[in-house]
Amino acid sequence: MIWLQGGLCFLIWLGYGVFQMRRAQEVRTWSVSIPRSKRGLLAAGLLVGSIIPIFAALTFSLKLNGFGPNGMKPIVWIAAALLGLLFVHGQTLATALLVTSAQESVTEARREASSTQETSPKDPT
């Protein structure tokens, strides 16, 4: 039963990831609106911050016997599914912040590297 419960949670989380992918332009616009100097710190906070709730809930569920011989109790299953959505959301936003930071620096480097300098013809005299 736990495999079925976990599999259904996984499908929910995967579906939300696809939803986030389809609204990538909105997420990118949001991430670019964050000052570049703050993106790394916010991304790190989202990466770690989105992991903490789901691990805390699962740890408390273990201590409170939320896992039985037939899988997760319904409240634990619902909590895992919802906190997993929070995790996926935080990870996708953090990734967007990091990617937009990297893309800006690559774009700037390309702009500098591909610019041509005009030289004036040498005076033959």
N, CA, C and O atoms as a GROMACS GRO file, in nm:
protein
  500
    1MET      N    1   0.082  -0.121   0.000
    1MET     CA    2   0.000   0.000   0.000
    1MET      C    3   0.086   0.126   0.000
    1MET      O    4   0.051   0.226  -0.063
    2ILE      N    5   0.199   0.122   0.071
    2ILE     CA    6   0.283   0.242   0.078
    2ILE      C    7   0.339   0.278  -0.060
    2ILE      O    8   0.361   0.396  -0.090
    3TRP      N    9   0.362   0.177  -0.144
    3TRP     CA   10   0.411   0.206  -0.279
    3TRP      C   11   0.304   0.276  -0.360
    3TRP      O   12   0.336   0.366  -0.439
    4LEU      N   13   0.182   0.238  -0.343
    4LEU     CA   14   0.071   0.305  -0.413
    4LEU      C   15   0.058   0.449  -0.364
    4LEU      O   16   0.044   0.541  -0.444
    5GLN      N   17   0.062   0.467  -0.233
    5GLN     CA   18   0.051   0.602  -0.176
    5GLN      C   19   0.168   0.689  -0.223
    5GLN      O   20   0.149   0.803  -0.266
    6GLY      N   21   0.287   0.635  -0.215
    6GLY     CA   22   0.405   0.710  -0.261
    6GLY      C   23   0.400   0.738  -0.410
    6GLY      O   24   0.437   0.846  -0.454
    7GLY      N   25   0.355   0.641  -0.486
    7GLY     CA   26   0.344   0.660  -0.630
    7GLY      C   27   0.244   0.768  -0.667
    7GLY      O   28   0.268   0.848  -0.757
    8LEU      N   29   0.131   0.770  -0.597
    8LEU     CA   30   0.032   0.875  -0.623
    8LEU      C   31   0.085   1.013  -0.585
    8LEU      O   32   0.063   1.111  -0.656
    9CYS      N   33   0.157   1.019  -0.473
    9CYS     CA   34   0.220   1.146  -0.436
    9CYS      C   35   0.319   1.190  -0.544
    9CYS      O   36   0.321   1.306  -0.584
   10PHE      N   37   0.399   1.095  -0.590
   10PHE     CA   38   0.498   1.126  -0.693
   10PHE      C   39   0.430   1.180  -0.818
   10PHE      O   40   0.479   1.276  -0.878
   11LEU      N   41   0.319   1.120  -0.860
   11LEU     CA   42   0.248   1.167  -0.978
   11LEU      C   43   0.192   1.308  -0.958
   11LEU      O   44   0.192   1.390  -1.050
   12ILE      N   45   0.145   1.336  -0.837
   12ILE     CA   46   0.096   1.470  -0.806
   12ILE      C   47   0.210   1.571  -0.816
   12ILE      O   48   0.196   1.677  -0.875
   13TRP      N   49   0.324   1.535  -0.758
   13TRP     CA   50   0.440   1.625  -0.760
   13TRP      C   51   0.492   1.644  -0.902
   13TRP      O   52   0.529   1.754  -0.941
   14LEU      N   53   0.494   1.538  -0.978
   14LEU     CA   54   0.538   1.545  -1.118
   14LEU      C   55   0.444   1.633  -1.199
   14LEU      O   56   0.488   1.715  -1.280
   15GLY      N   57   0.314   1.616  -1.176
   15GLY     CA   58   0.215   1.700  -1.244
   15GLY      C   59   0.233   1.847  -1.212
   15GLY      O   60   0.219   1.932  -1.299
   16TYR      N   61   0.264   1.876  -1.086
   16TYR     CA   62   0.287   2.016  -1.049
   16TYR      C   63   0.414   2.070  -1.114
   16TYR      O   64   0.420   2.186  -1.154
   17GLY      N   65   0.515   1.985  -1.126
   17GLY     CA   66   0.637   2.026  -1.196
   17GLY      C   67   0.609   2.058  -1.342
   17GLY      O   68   0.664   2.154  -1.396
   18VAL      N   69   0.524   1.980  -1.406
   18VAL     CA   70   0.485   2.006  -1.546
   18VAL      C   71   0.407   2.138  -1.553
   18VAL      O   72   0.427   2.218  -1.644
   19PHE      N   73   0.319   2.160  -1.457
   19PHE     CA   74   0.244   2.286  -1.450
   19PHE      C   75   0.340   2.404  -1.439
   19PHE      O   76   0.324   2.505  -1.508
   20GLN      N   77   0.440   2.392  -1.353
   20GLN     CA   78   0.540   2.499  -1.337
   20GLN      C   79   0.618   2.518  -1.467
   20GLN      O   80   0.651   2.631  -1.503
   21MET      N   81   0.648   2.409  -1.535
   21MET     CA   82   0.722   2.419  -1.661
   21MET      C   83   0.640   2.495  -1.765
   21MET      O   84   0.694   2.575  -1.842
   22ARG      N   85   0.510   2.471  -1.767
   22ARG     CA   86   0.424   2.538  -1.865
   22ARG      C   87   0.408   2.687  -1.836
   22ARG      O   88   0.373   2.764  -1.926
   23ARG      N   89   0.432   2.727  -1.715
   23ARG     CA   90   0.426   2.870  -1.684
   23ARG      C   91   0.567   2.925  -1.661
   23ARG      O   92   0.588   3.015  -1.580
   24ALA      N   93   0.661   2.870  -1.734
   24ALA     CA   94   0.802   2.906  -1.719
   24ALA      C   95   0.827   3.054  -1.744
   24ALA      O   96   0.909   3.116  -1.676
   25GLN      N   97   0.758   3.111  -1.840
   25GLN     CA   98   0.781   3.254  -1.869
   25GLN      C   99   0.741   3.341  -1.750
   25GLN      O  100   0.810   3.438  -1.720
   26GLU      N  101   0.631   3.308  -1.684
   26GLU     CA  102   0.591   3.384  -1.565
   26GLU      C  103   0.694   3.370  -1.454
   26GLU      O  104   0.729   3.467  -1.387
   27VAL      N  105   0.742   3.247  -1.435
   27VAL     CA  106   0.842   3.222  -1.331
   27VAL      C  107   0.971   3.296  -1.364
   27VAL      O  108   1.036   3.352  -1.276
   28ARG      N  109   1.009   3.295  -1.492
   28ARG     CA  110   1.131   3.366  -1.534
   28ARG      C  111   1.116   3.516  -1.512
   28ARG      O  112   1.208   3.581  -1.463
   29THR      N  113   1.001   3.570  -1.548
   29THR     CA  114   0.977   3.713  -1.527
   29THR      C  115   0.988   3.747  -1.379
   29THR      O  116   1.046   3.849  -1.343
   30TRP      N  117   0.931   3.663  -1.294
   30TRP     CA  118   0.941   3.684  -1.150
   30TRP      C  119   1.087   3.680  -1.104
   30TRP      O  120   1.131   3.767  -1.029
   31SER      N  121   1.161   3.580  -1.150
   31SER     CA  122   1.298   3.565  -1.102
   31SER      C  123   1.388   3.679  -1.149
   31SER      O  124   1.479   3.719  -1.078
   32VAL      N  125   1.363   3.730  -1.269
   32VAL     CA  126   1.442   3.842  -1.318
   32VAL      C  127   1.409   3.970  -1.242
   32VAL      O  128   1.491   4.061  -1.233
   33SER      N  129   1.287   3.977  -1.186
   33SER     CA  130   1.248   4.096  -1.111
   33SER      C  131   1.321   4.106  -0.976
   33SER      O  132   1.325   4.212  -0.915
   34ILE      N  133   1.377   3.995  -0.930
   34ILE     CA  134   1.454   3.994  -0.805
   34ILE      C  135   1.593   4.050  -0.836
   34ILE      O  136   1.655   4.007  -0.933
   35PRO      N  137   1.642   4.143  -0.757
   35PRO     CA  138   1.777   4.194  -0.782
   35PRO      C  139   1.879   4.081  -0.786
   35PRO      O  140   1.873   3.988  -0.704
   36ARG      N  141   1.970   4.088  -0.880
   36ARG     CA  142   2.069   3.981  -0.900
   36ARG      C  143   2.147   3.952  -0.773
   36ARG      O  144   2.180   3.836  -0.746
   37SER      N  145   2.176   4.054  -0.696
   37SER     CA  146   2.254   4.035  -0.573
   37SER      C  147   2.180   3.953  -0.468
   37SER      O  148   2.243   3.897  -0.379
   38LYS      N  149   2.047   3.946  -0.477
   38LYS     CA  150   1.967   3.873  -0.379
   38LYS      C  151   1.923   3.736  -0.428
   38LYS      O  152   1.873   3.655  -0.349
   39ARG      N  153   1.939   3.707  -0.557
   39ARG     CA  154   1.890   3.582  -0.613
   39ARG      C  155   1.958   3.459  -0.553
   39ARG      O  156   1.891   3.360  -0.522
   40GLY      N  157   2.088   3.465  -0.537
   40GLY     CA  158   2.160   3.349  -0.483
   40GLY      C  159   2.117   3.315  -0.342
   40GLY      O  160   2.097   3.199  -0.308
   41LEU      N  161   2.104   3.417  -0.260
   41LEU     CA  162   2.063   3.396  -0.120
   41LEU      C  163   1.919   3.344  -0.114
   41LEU      O  164   1.890   3.253  -0.036
   42LEU      N  165   1.832   3.402  -0.193
   42LEU     CA  166   1.693   3.355  -0.196
   42LEU      C  167   1.685   3.212  -0.249
   42LEU      O  168   1.608   3.130  -0.197
   43ALA      N  169   1.763   3.181  -0.352
   43ALA     CA  170   1.765   3.046  -0.407
   43ALA      C  171   1.811   2.945  -0.302
   43ALA      O  172   1.751   2.839  -0.286
   44ALA      N  173   1.916   2.978  -0.230
   44ALA     CA  174   1.966   2.888  -0.125
   44ALA      C  175   1.860   2.869  -0.017
   44ALA      O  176   1.840   2.758   0.031
   45GLY      N  177   1.794   2.978   0.020
   45GLY     CA  178   1.688   2.969   0.120
   45GLY      C  179   1.573   2.881   0.074
   45GLY      O  180   1.517   2.803   0.152
   46LEU      N  181   1.537   2.892  -0.053
   46LEU     CA  182   1.429   2.809  -0.107
   46LEU      C  183   1.470   2.663  -0.118
   46LEU      O  184   1.391   2.573  -0.090
   47LEU      N  185   1.595   2.639  -0.159
   47LEU     CA  186   1.642   2.501  -0.170
   47LEU      C  187   1.637   2.429  -0.036
   47LEU      O  188   1.587   2.317  -0.026
   48VAL      N  189   1.690   2.495   0.066
   48VAL     CA  190   1.693   2.433   0.199
   48VAL      C  191   1.557   2.444   0.267
   48VAL      O  192   1.510   2.349   0.328
   49GLY      N  193   1.496   2.560   0.256
   49GLY     CA  194   1.369   2.584   0.323
   49GLY      C  195   1.256   2.495   0.276
   49GLY      O  196   1.164   2.465   0.353
   50SER      N  197   1.260   2.452   0.151
   50SER     CA  198   1.153   2.366   0.102
   50SER      C  199   1.173   2.220   0.143
   50SER      O  200   1.078   2.142   0.141
   51ILE      N  201   1.293   2.185   0.181
   51ILE     CA  202   1.321   2.048   0.225
   51ILE      C  203   1.278   2.028   0.371
   51ILE      O  204   1.227   1.922   0.408
   52ILE      N  205   1.300   2.128   0.452
   52ILE     CA  206   1.279   2.116   0.596
   52ILE      C  207   1.136   2.073   0.633
   52ILE      O  208   1.121   1.979   0.712
   53PRO      N  209   1.031   2.136   0.580
   53PRO     CA  210   0.896   2.096   0.622
   53PRO      C  211   0.861   1.950   0.594
   53PRO      O  212   0.800   1.883   0.677
   54ILE      N  213   0.899   1.901   0.476
   54ILE     CA  214   0.861   1.763   0.444
   54ILE      C  215   0.938   1.663   0.530
   54ILE      O  216   0.881   1.563   0.574
   55PHE      N  217   1.066   1.690   0.554
   55PHE     CA  218   1.141   1.599   0.640
   55PHE      C  219   1.093   1.607   0.785
   55PHE      O  220   1.089   1.506   0.855
   56ALA      N  221   1.058   1.725   0.829
   56ALA     CA  222   1.006   1.740   0.966
   56ALA      C  223   0.874   1.664   0.981
   56ALA      O  224   0.853   1.594   1.080
   57ALA      N  225   0.785   1.677   0.882
   57ALA     CA  226   0.656   1.608   0.889
   57ALA      C  227   0.674   1.457   0.886
   57ALA      O  228   0.608   1.384   0.960
   58LEU      N  229   0.763   1.409   0.802
   58LEU     CA  230   0.786   1.265   0.796
   58LEU      C  231   0.852   1.214   0.924
   58LEU      O  232   0.821   1.103   0.970
   59THR      N  233   0.941   1.292   0.982
   59THR     CA  234   1.004   1.253   1.109
   59THR      C  235   0.900   1.245   1.220
   59THR      O  236   0.898   1.148   1.296
   60PHE      N  237   0.816   1.347   1.230
   60PHE     CA  238   0.710   1.345   1.332
   60PHE      C  239   0.612   1.231   1.307
   60PHE      O  240   0.561   1.170   1.401
   61SER      N  241   0.585   1.203   1.181
   61SER     CA  242   0.495   1.092   1.148
   61SER      C  243   0.552   0.959   1.194
   61SER      O  244   0.479   0.872   1.243
   62LEU      N  245   0.681   0.942   1.178
   62LEU     CA  246   0.745   0.819   1.226
   62LEU      C  247   0.735   0.808   1.377
   62LEU      O  248   0.705   0.701   1.431
   63LYS      N  249   0.761   0.919   1.445
   63LYS     CA  250   0.756   0.918   1.592
   63LYS      C  251   0.615   0.897   1.645
   63LYS      O  252   0.596   0.839   1.752
   64LEU      N  253   0.516   0.943   1.571
   64LEU     CA  254   0.376   0.932   1.615
   64LEU      C  255   0.305   0.812   1.550
   64LEU      O  256   0.182   0.805   1.549
   65ASN      N  257   0.384   0.720   1.496
   65ASN     CA  258   0.329   0.598   1.434
   65ASN      C  259   0.234   0.628   1.318
   65ASN      O  260   0.128   0.566   1.308
   66GLY      N  261   0.271   0.721   1.233
   66GLY     CA  262   0.190   0.754   1.116
   66GLY      C  263   0.203   0.654   1.004
   66GLY      O  264   0.128   0.657   0.907
   67PHE      N  265   0.299   0.563   1.018
   67PHE     CA  266   0.319   0.458   0.920
   67PHE      C  267   0.282   0.326   0.984
   67PHE      O  268   0.338   0.287   1.086
   68GLY      N  269   0.187   0.258   0.924
   68GLY     CA  270   0.143   0.130   0.978
   68GLY      C  271   0.177   0.018   0.882
   68GLY      O  272   0.243   0.040   0.781
   69PRO      N  273   0.133  -0.102   0.913
   69PRO     CA  274   0.161  -0.216   0.826
   69PRO      C  275   0.095  -0.204   0.688
   69PRO      O  276   0.138  -0.268   0.592
   70ASN      N  277  -0.007  -0.122   0.679
   70ASN     CA  278  -0.077  -0.103   0.552
   70ASN      C  279  -0.042   0.030   0.486
   70ASN      O  280  -0.116   0.077   0.399
   71GLY      N  281   0.068   0.090   0.524
   71GLY     CA  282   0.111   0.215   0.462
   71GLY      C  283   0.090   0.334   0.554
   71GLY      O  284   0.083   0.321   0.676
   72MET      N  285   0.081   0.449   0.493
   72MET     CA  286   0.065   0.573   0.569
   72MET      C  287  -0.079   0.590   0.612
   72MET      O  288  -0.172   0.553   0.540
   73LYS      N  289  -0.096   0.647   0.729
   73LYS     CA  290  -0.230   0.685   0.771
   73LYS      C  291  -0.276   0.800   0.681
   73LYS      O  292  -0.194   0.876   0.631
   74PRO      N  293  -0.406   0.814   0.660
   74PRO     CA  294  -0.455   0.915   0.566
   74PRO      C  295  -0.404   1.057   0.592
   74PRO      O  296  -0.368   1.128   0.498
   75ILE      N  297  -0.399   1.099   0.717
   75ILE     CA  298  -0.352   1.235   0.746
   75ILE      C  299  -0.205   1.251   0.710
   75ILE      O  300  -0.164   1.357   0.664
   76VAL      N  301  -0.126   1.147   0.731
   76VAL     CA  302   0.016   1.151   0.695
   76VAL      C  303   0.030   1.156   0.544
   76VAL      O  304   0.115   1.228   0.491
   77TRP      N  305  -0.051   1.079   0.475
   77TRP     CA  306  -0.046   1.077   0.330
   77TRP      C  307  -0.081   1.214   0.272
   77TRP      O  308  -0.013   1.263   0.182
   78ILE      N  309  -0.185   1.276   0.324
   78ILE     CA  310  -0.224   1.410   0.278
   78ILE      C  311  -0.116   1.512   0.309
   78ILE      O  312  -0.082   1.595   0.225
   79ALA      N  313  -0.060   1.505   0.430
   79ALA     CA  314   0.047   1.597   0.468
   79ALA      C  315   0.169   1.578   0.378
   79ALA      O  316   0.229   1.676   0.334
   80ALA      N  317   0.205   1.455   0.350
   80ALA     CA  318   0.320   1.428   0.263
   80ALA      C  319   0.296   1.482   0.123
   80ALA      O  320   0.385   1.540   0.062
   81ALA      N  321   0.175   1.464   0.072
   81ALA     CA  322   0.143   1.513  -0.062
   81ALA      C  323   0.149   1.665  -0.068
   81ALA      O  324   0.207   1.721  -0.160
   82LEU      N  325   0.091   1.732   0.030
   82LEU     CA  326   0.090   1.879   0.031
   82LEU      C  327   0.229   1.937   0.057
   82LEU      O  328   0.269   2.034  -0.008
   83LEU      N  329   0.301   1.880   0.151
   83LEU     CA  330   0.435   1.930   0.178
   83LEU      C  331   0.530   1.897   0.064
   83LEU      O  332   0.628   1.968   0.041
   84GLY      N  333   0.502   1.789  -0.007
   84GLY     CA  334   0.579   1.758  -0.127
   84GLY      C  335   0.556   1.862  -0.235
   84GLY      O  336   0.649   1.898  -0.308
   85LEU      N  337   0.433   1.910  -0.246
   85LEU     CA  338   0.405   2.020  -0.340
   85LEU      C  339   0.483   2.145  -0.302
   85LEU      O  340   0.536   2.215  -0.389
   86LEU      N  341   0.488   2.174  -0.175
   86LEU     CA  342   0.567   2.288  -0.127
   86LEU      C  343   0.714   2.269  -0.164
   86LEU      O  344   0.781   2.364  -0.206
   87PHE      N  345   0.764   2.148  -0.149
   87PHE     CA  346   0.901   2.116  -0.186
   87PHE      C  347   0.925   2.139  -0.335
   87PHE      O  348   1.023   2.205  -0.373
   88VAL      N  349   0.838   2.086  -0.419
   88VAL     CA  350   0.854   2.102  -0.564
   88VAL      C  351   0.848   2.250  -0.602
   88VAL      O  352   0.925   2.296  -0.686
   89HIS      N  353   0.757   2.323  -0.541
   89HIS     CA  354   0.744   2.466  -0.569
   89HIS      C  355   0.873   2.541  -0.533
   89HIS      O  356   0.924   2.620  -0.612
   90GLY      N  357   0.924   2.515  -0.414
   90GLY     CA  358   1.047   2.580  -0.371
   90GLY      C  359   1.166   2.545  -0.460
   90GLY      O  360   1.247   2.632  -0.492
   91GLN      N  361   1.176   2.419  -0.500
   91GLN     CA  362   1.286   2.377  -0.584
   91GLN      C  363   1.279   2.440  -0.723
   91GLN      O  364   1.382   2.480  -0.777
   92THR      N  365   1.160   2.449  -0.780
   92THR     CA  366   1.148   2.509  -0.913
   92THR      C  367   1.178   2.659  -0.910
   92THR      O  368   1.240   2.712  -1.001
   93LEU      N  369   1.133   2.727  -0.805
   93LEU     CA  370   1.163   2.870  -0.795
   93LEU      C  371   1.312   2.894  -0.773
   93LEU      O  372   1.370   2.985  -0.832
   94ALA      N  373   1.373   2.811  -0.689
   94ALA     CA  374   1.517   2.824  -0.664
   94ALA      C  375   1.596   2.799  -0.792
   94ALA      O  376   1.691   2.871  -0.822
   95THR      N  377   1.556   2.699  -0.867
   95THR     CA  378   1.623   2.669  -0.993
   95THR      C  379   1.608   2.786  -1.091
   95THR      O  380   1.704   2.822  -1.160
   96ALA      N  381   1.490   2.843  -1.098
   96ALA     CA  382   1.468   2.958  -1.187
   96ALA      C  383   1.559   3.074  -1.148
   96ALA      O  384   1.616   3.140  -1.235
   97LEU      N  385   1.572   3.100  -1.019
   97LEU     CA  386   1.659   3.208  -0.974
   97LEU      C  387   1.804   3.183  -1.013
   97LEU      O  388   1.873   3.274  -1.060
   98LEU      N  389   1.850   3.061  -0.995
   98LEU     CA  390   1.988   3.028  -1.029
   98LEU      C  391   2.013   3.032  -1.179
   98LEU      O  392   2.117   3.080  -1.224
   99VAL      N  393   1.918   2.981  -1.256
   99VAL     CA  394   1.934   2.980  -1.402
   99VAL      C  395   1.935   3.121  -1.458
   99VAL      O  396   2.016   3.152  -1.545
  100THR      N  397   1.845   3.207  -1.411
  100THR     CA  398   1.844   3.344  -1.464
  100THR      C  399   1.970   3.419  -1.425
  100THR      O  400   2.018   3.503  -1.501
  101SER      N  401   2.025   3.389  -1.310
  101SER     CA  402   2.153   3.452  -1.272
  101SER      C  403   2.264   3.406  -1.365
  101SER      O  404   2.345   3.487  -1.408
  102ALA      N  405   2.268   3.279  -1.395
  102ALA     CA  406   2.370   3.225  -1.484
  102ALA      C  407   2.351   3.276  -1.627
  102ALA      O  408   2.449   3.309  -1.694
  103GLN      N  409   2.228   3.282  -1.674
  103GLN     CA  410   2.202   3.326  -1.809
  103GLN      C  411   2.243   3.471  -1.830
  103GLN      O  412   2.295   3.506  -1.936
  104GLU      N  413   2.220   3.555  -1.731
  104GLU     CA  414   2.259   3.695  -1.745
  104GLU      C  415   2.409   3.708  -1.759
  104GLU      O  416   2.457   3.786  -1.842
  105SER      N  417   2.486   3.633  -1.680
  105SER     CA  418   2.631   3.645  -1.689
  105SER      C  419   2.682   3.587  -1.821
  105SER      O  420   2.778   3.639  -1.877
  106VAL      N  421   2.619   3.481  -1.870
  106VAL     CA  422   2.660   3.424  -1.999
  106VAL      C  423   2.626   3.523  -2.110
  106VAL      O  424   2.707   3.544  -2.201
  107THR      N  425   2.510   3.584  -2.104
  107THR     CA  426   2.470   3.681  -2.206
  107THR      C  427   2.565   3.799  -2.207
  107THR      O  428   2.606   3.845  -2.314
  108GLU      N  429   2.601   3.850  -2.091
  108GLU     CA  430   2.694   3.962  -2.085
  108GLU      C  431   2.830   3.923  -2.141
  108GLU      O  432   2.892   4.001  -2.212
  109ALA      N  433   2.875   3.804  -2.109
  109ALA     CA  434   3.005   3.759  -2.159
  109ALA      C  435   3.003   3.746  -2.311
  109ALA      O  436   3.099   3.782  -2.378
  110ARG      N  437   2.894   3.695  -2.364
  110ARG     CA  438   2.883   3.682  -2.509
  110ARG      C  439   2.883   3.819  -2.576
  110ARG      O  440   2.946   3.840  -2.679
  111ARG      N  441   2.811   3.910  -2.515
  111ARG     CA  442   2.802   4.044  -2.572
  111ARG      C  443   2.940   4.107  -2.579
  111ARG      O  444   2.976   4.169  -2.679
  112GLU      N  445   3.016   4.091  -2.474
  112GLU     CA  446   3.150   4.148  -2.473
  112GLU      C  447   3.241   4.076  -2.572
  112GLU      O  448   3.319   4.140  -2.642
  113ALA      N  449   3.232   3.945  -2.578
  113ALA     CA  450   3.321   3.868  -2.663
  113ALA      C  451   3.288   3.884  -2.810
  113ALA      O  452   3.378   3.877  -2.894
  114SER      N  453   3.164   3.906  -2.844
  114SER     CA  454   3.127   3.912  -2.984
  114SER      C  455   3.125   4.054  -3.040
  114SER      O  456   3.096   4.073  -3.158
  115SER      N  457   3.156   4.152  -2.959
  115SER     CA  458   3.154   4.288  -3.010
  115SER      C  459   3.278   4.311  -3.096
  115SER      O  460   3.386   4.260  -3.066
  116THR      N  461   3.260   4.386  -3.200
  116THR     CA  462   3.372   4.416  -3.288
  116THR      C  463   3.416   4.558  -3.266
  116THR      O  464   3.334   4.647  -3.238
  117GLN      N  465   3.542   4.579  -3.280
  117GLN     CA  466   3.594   4.715  -3.266
  117GLN      C  467   3.627   4.765  -3.406
  117GLN      O  468   3.693   4.697  -3.484
  118GLU      N  469   3.581   4.881  -3.432
  118GLU     CA  470   3.613   4.939  -3.562
  118GLU      C  471   3.748   5.006  -3.553
  118GLU      O  472   3.777   5.079  -3.458
  119THR      N  473   3.828   4.980  -3.652
  119THR     CA  474   3.961   5.042  -3.654
  119THR      C  475   3.962   5.139  -3.770
  119THR      O  476   3.903   5.115  -3.875
  120SER      N  477   4.028   5.246  -3.749
  120SER     CA  478   4.039   5.345  -3.858
  120SER      C  479   4.151   5.302  -3.951
  120SER      O  480   4.253   5.249  -3.907
  121PRO      N  481   4.133   5.325  -4.077
  121PRO     CA  482   4.240   5.288  -4.172
  121PRO      C  483   4.367   5.366  -4.138
  121PRO      O  484   4.362   5.483  -4.101
  122LYS      N  485   4.479   5.297  -4.154
  122LYS     CA  486   4.607   5.362  -4.123
  122LYS      C  487   4.639   5.466  -4.230
  122LYS      O  488   4.615   5.446  -4.349
  123ASP      N  489   4.693   5.575  -4.183
  123ASP     CA  490   4.732   5.681  -4.272
  123ASP      C  491   4.864   5.640  -4.340
  123ASP      O  492   4.963   5.616  -4.271
  124PRO      N  493   4.866   5.632  -4.472
  124PRO     CA  494   4.987   5.585  -4.539
  124PRO      C  495   5.104   5.679  -4.524
  124PRO      O  496   5.217   5.640  -4.556
  125THR      N  497   5.085   5.799  -4.478
  125THR     CA  498   5.196   5.893  -4.468
  125THR      C  499   5.273   5.884  -4.340
  125THR      O  500   5.369   5.959  -4.321
   0.00000   0.00000   0.00000
